[in-house]
């Protein structure tokens, strides 16, 4: 009897300890909002690198994007040192730590987000940490699931809340779900997938001996849900990774890094994957100025010359010490090694290519001298021109090397190395921005970028009762060839606005919480009286589902207003919530509705809004693949060529754009598509020609060996002598 009591007491103690561990696994300080300085296409690559760095610091991490702002991310599980390293090495605009405020009560009316955490087999997941984040304010709420997997979170105020669950031990993160408050929700289902598939193997060094304490990582490849799994090798070099079914990229976090391996665990329970490290050589040297003085804190990086992967993974990198010295550890393949000025000094990069065969200590770099380049932006009449636009320095072939923004006096400054540059001002609304070509051999001053002659477009925005509306966005989008940026301004307290644009034809839009009907004006002089009144709107409610009628619970629905001229379409989007629903208010008119969700082809349909309507969008899963290889004329793998698959134009209403994948090291690509007949072709400015130019592919079945040979742009004029017959006018 005493033994039974002892076991009961131990069980109670274990349960209490697990609760304490759970509380410590998700501390409030481990939740951050990160705002990256990145272009849309590059944001996910930057986030991927940050997530991998956070994983190296220990623990599971998730990094989830803000749906409307590609630069904002929610980072869970990172420690203080990871955040410090991220600030030093990533283009971070802002990092904000979120804290749980238990003193704040729920909204009036007691709004809550509640539901259940289950695994992929619908078994309840107890003691999972469930957090809800309101992105705009950075507010955070959270709690644990009980023995039945049920959770309940009090929500402090209205907004769109991102809800995610983190299981413990053999669980990762759930896919996130969006919940609108009010009204809140009581039936949110969060699936945290158990790691019931096995990746195992041995890591050996270049001599075949086992490597202990090496971190092996498995990163989800399809519909990344925040999960990155890692394990460490034992004394025999053996590792085991328990992961859910899916596709992964498995890599070893050692320098130099062995080639990452692709693993498909959808149709098999386990896979054995061994790694052997390449032979390593120490490559070192000094980074100096032109006068021979050492440069400290200069980044020196090495990347395999054949690497086409994005994000680029440096084989090794270092910063110079006070004497300008650095050291890299590289394998016996070809590398491109780059040395550059510290970021706070300016632009200037020197590269070299080498294949290490032995230790080297003499790979020195002399950084180019940098010179200040200064000028002013001016109006057509010579006044000060400043505002939300960039001044860009580019090489004569169009490669952007630096950019800045003029100050309130219209003054801009670059730091550039010697060479020829084109300096231009990307002024919104100007199809032909002013440019100046300069030769930099020393400091340059006196550059004047004068804008073309400009005119004003002005008016007022009123609500339906005739009261002025403040902070309504007004856009003047040029009509014609090309896609110059729109001139954008907001209305003041009196509802008035003024836009400054060059002569031309413009489509004027007013956008508040709903779009207003647009107007087209021709500007040859100042134009007044372009007024807008808040339109009557109707409720557009709907659901996004798969072919079986199951809700698709994470994505966005776009409404597209066809422009009065090509290229002038207006696009906005709304969230898809946890139950597959979406909602928007739109004025009367014709729209395209397009739903986007990871793992599915985009679905589009046309709607006409004349009153309140309900819409269902059914998406097709990207269940098939098109694979191939892209090479150049000499048979070498073509690096970084995007491949596009479009549904035949005869089926334009159902057109989808397959996710295009950058080349891997062997020039291979893989497209995930739904059933249909596709036109597949390369889409690269660097390689505008290919043989064949396009291929027509029907799936199913999956298509293999859809190969292309690509050719670069011609760098000089060529003369072709062709036989010509004048008979019949040919």
C-alpha positions in Angstrom: 0.0 0.0 0.0 2.7 2.6 0.8 4.4 1.8 -2.5 1.1 2.6 -4.4 0.9 5.9 -2.4 4.5 6.7 -3.3 3.8 6.1 -7.0 0.7 8.3 -6.9 2.7 11.1 -5.2 5.4 10.7 -7.9 2.8 10.9 -10.6 1.3 14.1 -9.1 4.8 15.6 -8.8 5.6 14.7 -12.4 2.3 16.3 -13.6 3.1 19.5 -11.6 6.7 19.5 -13.0 5.4 19.2 -16.5 3.2 22.2 -15.9 6.2 24.2 -14.7 8.2 23.1 -17.7 5.4 24.1 -20.0 5.2 27.5 -18.4 8.9 28.0 -18.9 8.9 26.7 -22.5 7.0 29.7 -23.7 8.2 32.8 -21.7 6.7 36.1 -22.6 10.1 37.5 -23.5 10.3 34.9 -26.4 7.6 36.5 -28.5 8.7 39.4 -30.8 7.4 41.5 -33.7 10.2 41.9 -36.2 9.9 44.6 -38.9 12.4 44.0 -41.8 13.7 46.5 -44.3 13.1 44.3 -47.4 11.4 44.2 -50.7 8.4 41.8 -50.9 10.2 39.0 -52.8 13.1 39.2 -50.4 11.3 39.3 -47.1 10.7 35.5 -46.8 14.3 34.8 -47.6 15.5 37.2 -44.8 13.0 35.7 -42.4 14.2 32.2 -43.3 17.8 33.1 -42.3 16.6 34.7 -39.0 14.6 31.6 -38.2 17.6 29.3 -38.8 19.8 31.5 -36.6 17.1 31.3 -33.8 17.0 27.5 -34.1 20.8 27.4 -33.7 20.4 29.1 -30.3 18.2 26.2 -29.1 14.6 25.4 -28.9 11.8 25.4 -31.5 11.0 28.6 -33.2 8.3 29.8 -35.5 8.3 32.9 -37.8 4.9 33.9 -39.1 4.2 36.7 -41.7 1.8 39.6 -41.3 -0.7 39.1 -44.2 -0.8 42.7 -45.4 2.8 43.8 -44.7 5.5 41.5 -46.0 8.1 43.1 -43.9 6.4 42.4 -40.5 6.9 39.0 -38.8 5.9 37.3 -35.6 8.9 35.5 -34.1 8.3 32.9 -31.3 11.0 31.1 -29.4 14.0 33.4 -29.9 16.3 34.4 -27.1 18.0 37.8 -26.4 21.3 36.8 -28.0 19.5 35.8 -31.3 17.7 39.1 -31.3 21.1 40.9 -30.8 22.7 39.0 -33.7 19.7 39.6 -35.9 20.0 43.4 -35.3 23.7 43.2 -36.2 23.4 41.2 -39.4 19.8 41.6 -40.8 18.1 44.6 -42.3 15.9 45.2 -39.2 13.9 48.4 -38.9 12.3 47.5 -35.6 12.2 44.7 -33.0 9.5 44.8 -30.4 9.1 42.4 -27.5 5.6 41.4 -26.6 4.5 40.7 -23.1 1.4 39.0 -21.7 -0.7 41.5 -19.6 -2.7 39.4 -17.2 -4.2 42.6 -15.5 -6.2 43.5 -18.7 -9.7 42.1 -18.7 -11.8 41.0 -21.7 -13.8 43.3 -23.9 -17.2 44.5 -22.7 -19.4 41.6 -23.5 -16.7 39.0 -22.5 -15.3 38.2 -26.0 -13.1 35.1 -26.1 -11.2 32.8 -28.5 -11.7 29.2 -27.6 -11.4 25.8 -29.2 -9.3 22.7 -29.1 -5.7 21.6 -29.9 -5.5 18.2 -31.5 -2.9 16.3 -33.4 -3.2 15.1 -37.0 -5.1 12.0 -35.8 -7.7 14.2 -33.9 -6.3 13.1 -30.5 -6.4 16.0 -28.0 -3.1 17.7 -27.2 -2.9 18.7 -23.5 -0.6 21.4 -22.1 -0.1 23.1 -25.5 0.6 26.8 -25.2 -1.9 28.8 -27.3 -1.1 32.4 -28.0 -3.1 35.1 -29.8 -1.4 38.2 -31.3 -3.0 41.4 -32.6 -0.4 42.7 -35.1 -1.3 46.3 -35.3 -1.0 47.0 -31.6 1.4 44.2 -30.7 -0.9 43.0 -27.9 -0.6 39.4 -26.8 -2.9 37.0 -24.9 -2.4 33.3 -24.2 -3.1 30.2 -22.1 -2.6 26.4 -22.0 -4.9 23.6 -23.3 -6.4 21.3 -20.7 -6.4 17.5 -20.6 -9.0 17.4 -23.4 -7.0 19.8 -25.5 -9.5 22.6 -24.9 -8.3 26.2 -24.5 -9.9 29.6 -23.8 -8.3 33.0 -24.1 -9.8 36.3 -22.9 -9.3 38.9 -25.6 -8.6 42.5 -24.4 -9.9 44.5 -27.5 -11.2 44.3 -31.0 -9.0 43.4 -34.0 -7.8 40.5 -36.1 -6.0 38.0 -33.9 -3.4 35.5 -35.1 -3.8 32.3 -33.0 -1.2 29.5 -32.9 -0.5 26.6 -30.6 2.8 25.2 -29.6 3.0 21.6 -28.4 5.8 20.3 -26.2 8.3 17.5 -26.5 7.5 15.7 -29.8 5.1 18.4 -31.1 5.9 21.5 -33.1 3.8 24.5 -33.9 0.3 24.4 -35.4 -0.7 26.2 -38.5 -1.9 29.6 -37.5 -5.5 30.8 -37.7 -7.1 34.2 -37.9 -10.0 35.2 -35.7 -11.9 38.4 -35.9 -12.9 40.0 -32.5 -15.8 40.8 -32.1 -17.5 38.4 -32.3 -14.6 36.0 -31.3 -14.9 32.3 -31.7 -15.5 29.1 -29.6 -14.7 26.5 -32.2 -11.1 27.2 -33.3 -9.4 23.9 -34.2 -5.6 24.0 -34.0 -3.7 21.0 -35.4 -0.2 20.4 -33.9 1.3 17.5 -35.9 3.2 14.8 -34.0 6.6 13.8 -35.1 5.9 10.2 -36.0 8.3 9.8 -39.0 12.0 9.2 -38.6 15.0 10.8 -40.3 18.2 9.2 -39.0 21.8 8.7 -40.0 25.5 9.3 -39.2 27.6 12.5 -39.7 31.3 11.8 -40.5 34.2 14.0 -41.0 36.4 14.1 -44.2 38.4 11.1 -42.8 35.3 9.0 -42.2 35.3 9.4 -38.4 32.1 10.2 -36.5 31.4 13.8 -35.6 29.8 14.4 -32.2 27.6 17.3 -31.1 26.8 18.4 -34.7 23.4 20.0 -35.2 21.2 18.4 -37.9 18.2 20.4 -39.0 15.1 19.4 -41.0 13.2 22.3 -42.5 9.7 22.0 -43.9 9.6 22.8 -47.6 5.9 22.9 -48.6 3.5 25.4 -46.9 6.1 26.3 -44.2 4.2 26.3 -41.0 6.9 27.6 -38.7 8.4 24.2 -37.9 12.2 23.6 -38.0 13.4 20.4 -36.3 16.8 19.8 -35.0 18.8 17.1 -33.2 22.5 16.7 -32.2 24.8 13.8 -33.0 25.9 11.5 -30.3 29.5 10.2 -29.7 29.0 7.8 -32.6 27.9 10.6 -34.9 24.4 9.2 -35.0 21.3 11.5 -35.0 17.5 11.0 -35.1 14.9 13.5 -36.1 11.2 12.8 -35.3 9.1 14.8 -37.8 5.5 14.7 -39.2 4.9 13.4 -42.7 6.0 15.9 -45.3 8.9 17.1 -47.4 12.1 18.5 -45.8 15.5 19.9 -46.5 18.0 18.3 -44.1 21.3 20.0 -43.5 24.2 19.8 -41.0 25.1 23.1 -39.3 28.9 22.8 -39.6 31.5 24.8 -41.5 32.0 24.0 -44.3 28.4 22.8 -44.7 27.8 19.6 -46.6 25.2 19.7 -49.4 21.7 19.9 -48.0 19.5 16.9 -48.9 15.9 16.7 -49.9 13.7 14.1 -48.1 10.1 13.1 -48.9 8.3 11.4 -46.0 4.8 11.5 -47.4 4.8 7.9 -48.5 7.4 6.3 -46.2 7.8 6.2 -42.5 11.6 6.6 -42.2 14.7 7.4 -44.2 18.4 6.9 -43.5 20.5 10.0 -44.5 24.3 10.0 -43.9 26.5 13.1 -44.3 30.2 13.3 -44.8 32.0 16.6 -44.3 34.3 17.9 -47.0 38.0 18.4 -46.4 38.5 21.7 -44.7 41.3 24.3 -45.4 41.9 27.5 -43.5 41.8 30.6 -45.8 42.9 33.8 -44.2 44.2 37.2 -45.1 44.0 40.9 -44.5 41.5 43.6 -45.7 43.2 47.0 -46.3 42.4 50.4 -47.6 44.1 51.8 -50.7 46.7 53.5 -48.5 47.6 50.2 -46.9 45.8 50.8 -43.6 43.8 47.8 -42.2 40.0 47.9 -42.2 38.3 46.5 -39.1 34.8 45.1 -38.9 34.8 44.4 -42.7 32.5 41.5 -43.6 34.3 38.7 -45.6 32.0 35.9 -46.9 32.4 32.8 -49.1 29.7 31.3 -51.2 30.0 28.2 -53.5 30.5 29.5 -57.1 27.8 27.1 -58.3 25.2 28.0 -55.6 21.9 29.0 -57.1 19.8 28.5 -54.1 17.8 31.3 -52.5 18.2 32.3 -49.8 22.0 32.3 -50.4 23.7 30.3 -47.7 27.3 31.5 -47.1 29.7 28.6 -46.7 31.5 30.7 -44.1 31.8 34.3 -43.1 33.9 36.4 -40.7 34.5 40.0 -39.7 38.0 41.5 -39.7 39.7 42.3 -36.4 41.5 45.5 -35.4 44.4 44.5 -37.7 42.1 43.8 -40.6 42.6 40.0 -40.4 40.0 37.4 -41.1 39.8 33.6 -41.4 37.5 31.3 -43.3 37.2 27.5 -43.3 36.3 26.1 -46.7 36.1 22.8 -48.5 37.7 21.7 -51.8 35.2 23.3 -54.2 35.1 26.6 -56.1 34.1 29.6 -54.0 33.3 33.2 -54.6 34.9 35.2 -51.7 33.6 38.8 -51.1 35.1 41.5 -48.9 33.3 44.8 -48.4 33.3 48.0 -46.4 31.4 47.9 -43.1 27.8 48.9 -43.7 28.1 52.2 -41.9 30.8 53.4 -44.3 29.1 52.7 -47.7 29.1 50.7 -50.9 32.2 48.9 -52.1 32.7 45.2 -52.7 35.7 43.2 -53.9 35.3 39.6 -55.0 37.6 36.8 -56.0 37.2 33.1 -56.9 39.3 30.3 -55.6 39.3 26.5 -55.1 41.1 25.7 -51.8 43.6 22.8 -52.0 45.7 23.8 -49.0 45.9 26.2 -46.1 46.3 29.8 -47.3 47.1 32.9 -45.3 47.7 35.4 -48.0 44.2 36.0 -49.6 44.3 39.8 -49.1 41.8 42.4 -50.3 42.3 46.0 -51.0 38.9 47.8 -50.8 38.3 50.5 -53.3 38.4 54.2 -52.3 35.0 55.6 -51.6 34.1 59.2 -52.5 31.2 61.4 -51.4 28.7 62.3 -54.2 26.3 65.1 -53.4 23.5 66.9 -55.2 20.0 68.4 -55.0 16.6 67.6 -56.3 14.7 70.6 -57.7 11.4 71.5 -59.0 11.0 72.6 -62.6 11.3 76.2 -61.6 14.4 75.6 -59.4 12.8 75.3 -56.0 13.4 72.6 -53.4 11.9 69.2 -54.2 11.7 66.6 -51.5 9.2 64.0 -50.5 8.6 60.2 -50.4 10.9 59.3 -53.3 14.4 57.8 -53.8 17.5 59.0 -55.5 19.2 56.0 -57.0 22.8 55.4 -58.2 23.0 52.7 -60.9 25.7 51.4 -63.2 25.2 52.2 -67.0 23.7 48.7 -67.5 21.0 49.4 -65.0 22.3 47.6 -61.9 21.3 49.6 -58.8 24.2 50.0 -56.4 23.0 52.6 -53.8 20.0 54.7 -53.0 19.1 57.5 -50.6 16.3 60.0 -49.9 16.7 63.8 -50.1 16.4 65.7 -46.9 14.0 68.7 -46.4 16.4 70.9 -48.3 16.4 68.5 -51.3 20.0 67.5 -50.6 21.1 63.9 -51.2 24.5 62.2 -50.6 26.0 58.9 -51.7 29.3 57.2 -51.0 30.5 55.5 -54.2 33.7 54.0 -55.5 35.3 55.2 -58.7 33.3 54.5 -61.9 30.5 55.7 -64.2 27.1 56.0 -62.7 23.6 57.1 -63.6 22.0 59.2 -60.8 18.2 59.3 -61.1 15.3 60.5 -59.0 12.3 58.0 -58.9 9.7 60.7 -58.3 6.2 59.2 -58.0 4.0 59.8 -60.9 6.8 60.8 -63.3 7.1 58.3 -66.2 10.5 59.9 -67.3 12.4 60.6 -64.0 15.3 63.1 -64.3 18.7 61.5 -64.6 22.4 62.6 -64.8 25.4 60.5 -65.8 28.5 61.1 -63.8 32.1 59.9 -63.7 33.4 59.4 -60.1 37.2 59.8 -59.8 37.0 61.8 -56.6 34.4 63.8 -54.5 31.5 64.9 -56.7 29.2 67.9 -55.8 26.8 70.1 -57.6 24.5 67.5 -59.2 21.1 69.0 -59.9 18.2 66.7 -60.7 15.4 68.9 -61.9 11.9 67.5 -62.2 9.8 68.1 -65.4 7.2 70.8 -65.4 4.3 69.8 -63.1 0.7 70.7 -62.4 -1.7 70.1 -59.6 -4.9 67.9 -59.3 -7.1 69.0 -56.3 -10.5 68.3 -54.9 -12.4 67.2 -51.8 -13.7 64.0 -50.3 -17.0 64.0 -48.4 -19.1 61.3 -46.7 -22.7 60.7 -47.7 -24.0 63.4 -45.4 -21.6 66.0 -46.9 -19.1 66.1 -44.1 -15.4 66.2 -44.9 -13.4 62.9 -44.6 -9.8 63.1 -43.3 -7.0 60.7 -44.1 -8.5 59.3 -47.3 -5.8 58.1 -49.7 -5.8 59.7 -53.1 -3.8 58.1 -55.9 -3.1 59.5 -59.4 -2.0 56.5 -61.6 -0.5 57.4 -65.0 -2.2 55.8 -67.9 -0.1 54.5 -70.7 2.9 52.3 -71.3 5.0 51.1 -68.4 4.0 51.1 -64.8 5.4 54.2 -63.1 4.5 54.7 -59.5 1.4 56.5 -58.5 1.4 59.9 -56.9 -0.2 59.5 -53.5 -1.5 61.9 -50.9 -4.0 61.9 -48.0 -6.9 64.3 -47.4 -6.6 66.9 -44.6 -9.1 67.8 -41.9 -11.3 69.7 -44.4 -11.3 66.7 -46.8 -9.1 68.5 -49.3 -6.2 67.1 -51.2 -3.6 68.3 -53.8 -1.5 66.1 -56.0 1.5 67.3 -58.1 2.1 65.5 -61.4 3.6 66.2 -64.8 1.4 66.6 -67.9 -0.4 63.4 -68.8 -3.5 61.2 -68.4 -4.3 59.9 -65.0 -6.8 57.5 -63.3 -7.6 59.1 -59.9 -8.7 56.8 -57.1 -9.9 57.6 -53.6 -9.5 54.8 -51.0 -10.7 54.7 -47.4 -12.1 51.5 -45.9 -13.7 50.9 -49.3 -12.7 52.0 -52.8 -14.5 54.9 -54.5 -15.4 54.9 -58.2 -12.3 56.2 -60.1 -12.1 59.1 -62.5 -9.8 59.7 -65.5 -8.5 63.2 -66.1 -6.2 64.8 -68.7 -3.6 67.1 -67.1 -2.2 69.9 -69.3 -2.7 72.6 -66.6 -3.8 72.7 -63.0 -7.0 70.7 -62.5 -9.5 71.4 -59.7 -12.9 70.0 -58.6 -12.0 66.3 -58.7 -14.3 65.5 -55.8 -15.4 62.2 -54.4 -18.3 61.2 -52.2 -18.3 58.0 -50.0 -20.2 55.4 -52.0 -23.1 53.2 -50.9 -21.7 49.8 -50.0 -23.0 46.2 -49.8 -22.0 43.2 -47.8 -20.0 40.6 -49.7 -19.6 37.5 -47.6 -18.3 34.1 -48.5 -16.4 31.0 -47.9 -13.2 29.4 -49.3 -13.2 25.7 -49.5 -11.6 22.7 -51.3 -13.4 20.4 -53.7 -14.8 18.3 -50.8 -16.4 21.3 -49.2 -13.9 21.5 -46.3 -12.9 25.0 -45.3 -9.5 26.4 -46.3 -8.5 28.3 -43.2 -5.5 30.3 -43.9 -5.0 32.7 -46.8 -6.4 35.9 -48.4 -9.2 36.9 -50.7 -8.3 39.7 -53.2 -10.9 41.9 -54.8 -9.7 43.4 -58.1 -11.3 46.4 -59.7 -10.4 46.3 -63.4 -8.8 49.6 -64.4 -10.2 51.8 -67.1 -6.9 51.2 -68.9 -4.5 48.2 -69.0 -2.2 48.1 -65.9 -4.5 50.3 -63.8 -6.2 47.5 -61.9 -6.8 48.2 -58.2 -6.2 45.3 -55.8 -6.9 45.0 -52.1 -7.4 41.9 -49.9 -9.1 40.5 -46.8 -8.2 37.7 -44.5 -9.6 34.2 -44.7 -10.6 33.3 -41.1 -10.3 30.1 -39.1 -13.6 28.7 -40.5 -12.9 29.5 -44.2 -15.0 32.7 -44.1 -14.2 36.1 -45.5 -16.1 39.4 -45.5 -15.8 42.7 -47.3 -17.9 45.8 -48.1 -17.9 47.0 -51.7 -19.7 49.6 -53.7 -21.9 48.5 -56.6 -19.9 47.3 -59.6 -18.0 44.4 -61.2 -15.1 42.8 -59.5 -12.8 39.9 -59.7 -12.5 37.8 -56.5 -9.3 35.8 -56.2 -8.5 33.5 -53.3 -4.9 32.5 -52.4 -3.9 29.8 -49.9 -0.7 27.8 -49.5 -0.8 24.5 -51.3 -3.7 25.5 -53.6 -3.9 27.0 -57.0 -5.4 30.5 -57.1 -9.1 30.5 -57.8 -10.8 33.4 -59.5 -14.4 34.3 -60.3 -16.2 37.4 -61.5 -18.9 39.0 -59.3 -21.3 41.8 -59.9 -22.3 43.7 -56.7 -25.8 45.2 -56.9 -26.8 44.3 -53.3 -25.6 42.0 -50.5 -24.3 38.7 -51.9 -22.8 35.5 -50.8 -19.9 33.9 -52.7 -18.1 30.5 -52.5 -14.6 30.1 -53.9 -13.4 26.5 -54.5 -9.6 25.9 -54.7 -7.8 23.1 -56.3 -4.8 21.6 -54.5 -1.3 21.8 -56.1 -1.2 18.0 -56.1 1.0 17.5 -59.2 4.5 18.4 -60.2 6.3 19.5 -63.3 10.1 18.9 -63.1 13.0 19.6 -65.4 16.4 21.1 -65.8 17.6 24.4 -67.3 21.0 24.6 -69.0 22.9 27.1 -71.0 24.1 26.4 -74.6 27.3 24.9 -73.4 25.5 22.4 -71.1 26.2 24.2 -67.8 23.5 24.5 -65.2 21.6 27.8 -65.6 21.5 29.7 -62.3 18.5 31.4 -60.8 16.1 31.1 -63.8 12.4 31.3 -62.8 10.1 28.9 -64.5 6.4 29.7 -65.0 3.5 27.5 -65.7 0.2 29.0 -66.9 -3.1 27.4 -67.7 -3.8 27.6 -71.4 -5.4 30.9 -72.3 -8.4 29.1 -73.6 -9.2 28.4 -69.9 -8.3 32.0 -68.8 -11.1 32.2 -66.3 -9.5 29.5 -64.3 -5.9 30.8 -64.8 -3.4 29.9 -62.1 0.2 30.8 -61.6 2.2 27.9 -60.3 4.7 28.8 -57.6 8.0 29.2 -59.4 11.2 27.8 -57.8 14.7 29.1 -58.3 17.2 26.7 -59.6 19.1 24.4 -57.3 22.8 23.6 -57.8 22.1 21.3 -60.7 19.9 23.7 -62.6 16.8 21.6 -61.7 13.4 23.1 -60.9 10.1 21.8 -59.6 6.7 23.4 -60.0 3.6 22.4 -58.0 0.4 22.6 -60.0 -3.2 21.5 -60.0 -4.8 19.4 -62.8 -4.8 21.1 -66.1 -3.0 21.9 -69.3 -0.1 24.3 -68.8 2.2 26.4 -70.9 5.6 26.1 -69.2 8.4 28.5 -70.1 11.4 30.3 -68.5 10.8 33.9 -67.5 14.1 35.6 -67.0 15.5 39.0 -68.1 19.0 37.6 -68.0 18.0 34.7 -70.3 15.2 36.0 -72.5 15.5 33.3 -75.1 15.1 29.5 -74.7 14.8 26.3 -76.8 12.0 25.4 -76.8 10.5 28.8 -76.1 7.6 27.1 -74.3 6.2 23.6 -73.8 2.6 22.5 -73.4 2.2 20.1 -70.5 -1.0 18.2 -69.4 -1.2 17.0 -65.8 -1.9 14.5 -64.4 0.3 12.6 -64.5 3.3 14.4 -63.0 5.6 15.6 -65.8 9.3 14.8 -65.8 12.2 16.1 -67.9 10.6 19.3 -69.0 13.9 20.8 -69.9 15.0 24.1 -71.5 18.2 25.5 -73.0 18.5 29.3 -72.3 20.5 32.0 -74.0 21.6 35.3 -72.6 20.9 38.8 -73.9 23.1 39.8 -76.8 25.7 42.1 -75.5 26.5 43.7 -78.9 24.9 44.2 -82.2 25.1 41.4 -84.7 24.4 41.3 -88.4 22.4 38.4 -89.9 22.5 37.8 -93.7 19.3 36.0 -94.7 18.2 34.9 -98.2 15.3 37.2 -99.3 12.8 36.6 -102.1 10.9 39.5 -103.5 8.4 37.3 -105.3 4.8 37.9 -104.0 6.2 40.7 -101.8 8.0 38.3 -99.5 
